[in-house]
Amino acid sequence: MNFDYTFITVKGFILFEPMIILTNLIMFAMALYYFRQLWSYNHRYSRQKALFILMIGISGIFGSIAHAVHFQLGDTFFNTVLFLMNSLSLLSILFCFSAAYYYLSKEKGTKKWVNTFVWLWVIALLIITFLQNEFVLVKIHAGIVLVFSLIVYSLYDTRRDPGSKYIVSGILVAFLSIITHSLRINLHEWFNYKDISHVIMIVSLYLIYKGADLNSENLLAEVSVPVKD
């Protein structure tokens, strides 16, 4: 994890990188709202998307804690928080893949072995994360799953499937976040590449939610059940 040393002091306690705290709190609030909206659809696809978004939001909170506290509370505390952040990010990737795979296979049905393999792969990644605690592993697999999702949603006619248009846009914006973070594009000491990438992620999250919401309505309409619980 890369640190910067902008900080504020609250009752004698130093909070590092306050802009990361702010942007992640915004993302968490959005994730909670989007999760609630998507979960209210009684559909497997919607709930996979809801869990994907929720995991991103919670992971961001742990990321904020790690950046804000640094090693002030000891190595064990820091490493535990970092592991939880990386683990939740990996779970968000799992749910992102599951939702895209279900959407791709909704007419023919999903293959049980695919889901089993993906779960086993994620468990292996969690073990590696526990041993190494490196965020680069998350970025690599996030990129792979985003490419897969981009291909899946690009296959659909956006005139008849408008939700996929939003999701494709959201994924493309998400790639900008990865690029910004990897190239460390900075605007200011108090608004650096991490802050910029978080703002980009907020935009991406909205677009993906909007697309998932529209797709959920269409999927429920196809099976002739009420749109909401």
C-alpha positions in Angstrom: 0.0 0.0 0.0 1.3 3.4 -1.0 1.1 6.2 1.5 1.0 10.0 1.3 1.3 12.2 4.3 -1.3 14.9 4.1 -3.2 14.8 7.5 -5.5 16.4 9.9 -5.4 16.1 13.7 -8.6 15.1 15.6 -8.3 15.3 19.4 -4.6 14.6 19.2 -5.0 11.6 16.9 -3.5 12.0 13.4 -5.8 11.1 10.5 -3.7 10.7 7.3 -5.0 11.2 3.8 -8.4 12.8 4.7 -9.5 13.0 1.1 -9.4 9.3 0.8 -11.6 9.1 3.8 -14.1 11.5 2.3 -14.3 9.9 -1.2 -14.6 6.4 0.3 -17.4 7.5 2.7 -19.3 8.9 -0.3 -18.7 5.7 -2.2 -19.9 3.6 0.8 -23.1 5.7 1.2 -23.8 5.2 -2.5 -23.1 1.5 -2.3 -25.5 1.0 0.6 -28.3 2.8 -1.3 -27.6 0.9 -4.6 -27.4 -2.4 -2.7 -30.8 -1.8 -1.1 -32.4 -0.9 -4.4 -31.0 -3.9 -6.3 -31.6 -6.4 -3.5 -35.3 -5.5 -3.5 -35.5 -7.2 -6.9 -36.3 -10.9 -6.4 -33.8 -12.0 -9.0 -30.4 -13.8 -8.9 -28.8 -11.3 -11.3 -29.9 -8.3 -9.4 -28.6 -9.7 -6.1 -25.2 -10.6 -7.5 -24.9 -7.1 -8.7 -26.1 -5.8 -5.3 -23.4 -7.8 -3.5 -20.8 -6.7 -6.0 -21.5 -3.0 -5.2 -21.8 -3.6 -1.5 -18.4 -5.4 -1.3 -16.8 -2.4 -3.1 -18.4 0.0 -0.6 -17.3 -1.9 2.5 -13.8 -2.6 1.1 -13.4 1.2 0.6 -14.2 1.7 4.3 -11.4 -0.6 5.3 -9.1 1.0 2.8 -9.9 4.4 4.5 -9.0 3.0 7.9 -5.7 1.7 6.6 -4.8 4.9 5.0 -6.0 7.1 7.9 -4.3 5.2 10.7 -1.2 3.9 9.0 0.8 2.0 11.7 -0.3 4.2 14.6 -2.2 1.2 16.2 0.5 -1.4 15.4 1.4 -3.7 12.6 -1.2 -6.4 13.5 -4.1 -3.9 13.3 -2.9 -2.5 10.0 -2.3 -5.9 8.4 -5.7 -7.1 9.5 -7.4 -4.1 8.0 -5.4 -4.4 4.8 -6.3 -8.1 4.5 -10.0 -7.4 5.0 -9.9 -4.6 2.3 -8.2 -6.9 -0.2 -10.4 -9.8 0.6 -13.6 -7.8 0.2 -12.3 -6.5 -3.1 -11.7 -10.0 -4.3 -15.3 -11.0 -3.3 -16.6 -8.0 -5.2 -14.8 -9.3 -8.3 -16.4 -12.7 -7.8 -19.9 -11.2 -7.7 -19.1 -9.0 -10.7 -18.1 -12.1 -12.7 -21.1 -14.1 -11.4 -23.6 -11.4 -12.5 -22.1 -11.1 -15.9 -21.9 -14.9 -16.4 -25.5 -15.3 -15.4 -26.6 -12.5 -17.7 -24.7 -14.2 -20.6 -26.1 -17.6 -19.8 -29.6 -16.7 -18.7 -31.2 -18.3 -21.8 -29.2 -21.5 -21.8 -28.5 -21.8 -18.1 -25.3 -21.5 -16.1 -22.8 -24.4 -15.7 -22.3 -25.5 -12.1 -18.6 -26.3 -12.8 -17.9 -22.7 -13.8 -19.3 -21.4 -10.6 -17.4 -24.0 -8.6 -14.1 -23.2 -10.3 -14.5 -19.5 -9.8 -15.2 -20.0 -6.1 -12.2 -22.2 -5.7 -10.0 -19.7 -7.6 -11.2 -16.9 -5.3 -10.4 -19.0 -2.2 -6.9 -19.6 -3.6 -6.5 -15.9 -4.1 -7.7 -15.2 -0.6 -5.0 -17.5 0.8 -2.4 -15.8 -1.4 -3.7 -12.4 -0.2 -3.4 -13.6 3.5 0.2 -14.5 2.9 1.2 -11.5 0.8 -1.4 -8.8 1.4 -0.7 -7.1 -1.9 -3.3 -4.9 -3.7 -1.7 -5.6 -7.1 -3.4 -9.0 -7.1 -6.7 -7.3 -6.8 -6.0 -4.9 -9.6 -4.9 -7.7 -12.0 -8.0 -9.8 -11.4 -10.3 -6.7 -11.4 -9.0 -5.9 -14.9 -9.6 -9.5 -16.1 -13.2 -9.6 -14.9 -13.9 -6.1 -16.2 -12.8 -7.1 -19.6 -15.0 -10.2 -19.5 -18.0 -8.1 -18.3 -17.3 -5.5 -21.0 -17.5 -8.3 -23.7 -20.7 -9.8 -22.2 -22.6 -6.5 -22.0 -21.3 -5.4 -25.4 -23.0 -8.4 -27.0 -26.5 -7.1 -26.4 -28.5 -4.7 -28.6 -28.5 -1.6 -26.5 -31.8 -0.4 -28.0 -33.6 -3.4 -26.6 -31.3 -3.8 -23.7 -30.6 -0.2 -22.5 -29.1 -1.3 -19.2 -26.1 -2.9 -20.8 -25.2 0.5 -22.4 -24.9 2.0 -19.0 -22.9 -0.9 -17.7 -20.5 -0.8 -20.6 -20.0 2.9 -20.0 -19.4 2.3 -16.3 -16.8 -0.4 -17.0 -14.9 1.9 -19.4 -14.9 4.6 -16.8 -13.7 2.0 -14.2 -10.7 1.3 -16.5 -9.8 5.0 -16.3 -9.6 4.6 -12.5 -7.2 1.7 -12.8 -5.1 3.6 -15.3 -5.1 6.7 -13.1 -4.1 4.7 -10.1 -1.4 2.7 -11.9 0.2 5.8 -13.6 -0.1 7.9 -10.4 -1.7 10.9 -12.2 -1.7 13.7 -9.7 -3.4 17.1 -9.6 -2.4 18.3 -6.2 -0.8 17.0 -2.9 -4.3 17.1 -1.4 -6.0 15.6 -4.5 -3.6 12.9 -5.8 -4.0 9.8 -8.0 -5.8 7.9 -5.3 -8.4 10.7 -4.8 -8.9 11.1 -8.5 -9.3 7.3 -9.0 -11.9 7.3 -6.3 -13.9 10.1 -7.9 -13.8 8.2 -11.2 -15.0 5.0 -9.3 -17.9 7.0 -7.9 -19.0 7.9 -11.5 -18.4 4.3 -12.6 -20.5 2.9 -9.7 -23.4 5.1 -10.6 -23.4 4.0 -14.3 -23.1 0.3 -13.4 -25.9 0.6 -10.9 -28.1 2.4 -13.4 -27.5 -0.3 -15.9 -28.1 -3.1 -13.4 -31.4 -1.5 -12.3 -32.6 -1.3 -15.9 -31.5 -4.9 -16.7 -33.2 -6.1 -13.5 -36.5 -4.6 -14.6 -36.2 -6.2 -18.0 -35.4 -9.6 -16.5 -38.3 -9.6 -14.2 -40.6 -8.4 -17.0 -39.5 -11.4 -19.0 -40.7 -13.9 -16.4 -43.9 -11.8 -15.8 -43.6 -11.1 -12.1 -43.8 -7.8 -10.3 -40.8 -5.5 -10.7 -40.3 -5.0 -7.0 -40.9 -7.1 -3.9 
